[in-house]
């Protein structure tokens, strides 16, 4: 499978809080698991569906993320929804460098 992504992904597993309002005005929130990160986005696994195009509020304290995002992808896989979010603010280069370095170390020691 070819890699057509604009930004490379870095594996990361951590908790993420997502809040959004439905098109009918109902407020929702869910705690999910981050699957990967890039400079402009997050890949998440959630047990609630959030429609493509929805604006969400995202908090991932370990990544120093507290911003809005838009859902660009949503697919049901193995009983959970896998979402791709485009962040309104880029992830800091420092965080990306730390994650990349820890991933290289983990791969080297495996």
ABEGO torsion letter per residue (X at the ends): XBBABABBBBBBBBBBBBBBBBAAGBBBBBBBBBABBBAABBBBBBABBBBBGBBBBBBBAAAGBBBBBBBABBBBBGGBBBBBBBBABBBBAAAAAAAAAAAAAAAAAX
